[in-house]
Amino acid sequence: MIGVQVNGRRVELEGPTELLAYLEQLGVSPRAVAVELNGVIIERSRYADAKLEEGDVVEIVRMVGGGAISSRPDP
C-alpha cells in the first residue's frame, strides 16, 4: 500500500498507480479535468506517462462551464 494526498485528503492505493487508471477508478473523464502532480500541472497529452507514487500530492480540478454575460455596462 502507498499513501498519496488527493485534493487535500490522504488516499491509500494498492501500489504505484497510473494516473489514467486512478481517474478511471474515480469515474472521471481525463478530458474533463486538469491535474497537478507535486506542484506541476500535467499536460493532458502526458497523463498516460504519469504515475502516482508514495507521498505524491495530487490536485484534480474538474472543468466547469457556464456563466452568463452581463448586458449591463461596467460601472
BELSULKA-V753977 format. One line per field, one symbol per residue. ss: DSSP state (a for helix, b for strand, c for the rest). phi: phi as a letter, one per 40 degrees, with the letter a starting at -180 (. if undefined). A space follows every 10 residues. Layout:
ss: ???
phi: ???
This chain:
ss: cbbbbbccbb bbbcccbbaa aaaaaaccca aabbbbbccb bbcaaaaaac bbccccbbbb bbcccccccc ccccc
phi: .bbbbbfgbc bcbdidbcdc ccdcdcgbcc cbbbbbbfgb cccdcbdccc bcbdgcbbbb bccbbhhbcc ccccc
